[in-house]
């Protein structure tokens, strides 16, 4: 009687023509700042004075090598961030922001002035610049 052949069980993450790739850990990547989704209202970049525009550029320059993990360990009034509930936003929320978005992130520029937006993967989309502190209760 011949020995039965062993059947090779394929790996779940690997095959002859397939190899699973681990998803990237976006917390270990530097933050990318984007103005692509900026609201065009009184909280727009174009409404900032020259000094605030300069300080915004300086603030993202200081963060250019910081990963999301490092930022999460940094103070909210330094280079870090804080969360603001959607319910606190007094400005108009753009239509592309769906109701399932329940909070926004806030970074500071020019002292304690906030820029408010959303994180997607390792990108921070600035939605508003709250240079007059009226977008939400501070």
N, C-alpha and C positions, 0 to 999 in steps of 0.2 A: 504494500500500500504506500502510495506516494504521499509525502508531506504536503499539507495544504499550503498554498502560497499566502504570505502575509499581504494584506491590503494596506498600502500606505495611506494614512489619513492626512489630508492636506492641512497645513497650518491655516488658521483663520486669518492671519495677517500677511500671508505669503503664498505664492503659487508660482507656477512656471512662468507666467507672463504678468504677474501682479504682485506688488509689494505695497502694503499699507504704509502710508506716511503719517507720522504723528502730527496732530494739529499744532500750529505754532503757539507758543505761550506769549501772548501779547503783553502780559505784565512785565516780561523781561526785555521788552523793546522800548526804545525811546519814544516819547510822545511826539506826534506830528500835529502841528496846529494848522487848522484850515479855516479860511473865511468863506468857503464855498456856499455855506448854508446860512449866512448872515442875514438877519431880518433887516429889511430896508425901511426902518421907521426911526423914531427919535433915538433909538439905542444902536444905530448903525455906526460902523467905523467912520463913515464920512462926516458924522456929526461931532467927532472928537476934535479937540483943538490940537495944535502942533505938539505941545508938550505931552499930551496923553498918547498920541500916535507914537511919539519917540519912546515913551515908557512901555508901551505895548511891545514894540520891537525889542527893546532891552529885556523885557520879561521873558519872551520866548527864546531869546538868545541865551539867557541864563539857564533855561531848562532844556536846551537842545540835546544834551547828552544824558539827561536823567530818564531812567526807565519809569514805567508806571508804578512798579513796586517801590522804587525810591521815593517817588512823589507821594505815595500813600503813607509813607513813614515820616513825611515832612509836615511841619506845622501849616495850618490853613492860611495864616497871614504871612507866611514866608513863601516858599516855592511850592507848597502843597495845595491841596484842594479841599473843598467841603461839598456836601450835598444839600440841595434846596428842594423841598417838596414842590411839585407842580402847582399845588393849590396856593402857594405863596406868590406866584408870578402874577404881577398886575398888568404886565404888557400883553399885547396880542401874541398868542402862540401860533406860529406858522402852521398851515394846514398839513404839511408833510410830517409833522410830529403827531403820531398816532396816540389815542387815549391810553394805550398800555404803557406809555412813558410816564412814570409817576414821579420822577425826580430829575433834577439837572445838576451838573457839576459847576462849581465856581472856582476859578483861578483868580488871583489878585495881580494887578499891575498898578504902577504908579502909587505906591503905598498900599492902601487897603481898597482901592477901586476894583470892583469885580468885573470879570468877563464871564458870562454864563453860557453854557452850552451842553453838548452831548458827547459822550464817548462811544465810538464804534471801533472795535478792535484796538489798535494803538493810535487812532486818530481822535483828536479833540476838535469837534466842530464848534466854533464860536457862533452863538446865535445872537447874543446881545452884549453890548458894552454898557454897563450901568454906572457911567461916570458921575451922574447926579444923585445916585443912591435912591432912585424911585421905582426901580423894577420890582423889588420885593422888600419886605420889612427886614431891616438890618438890626 
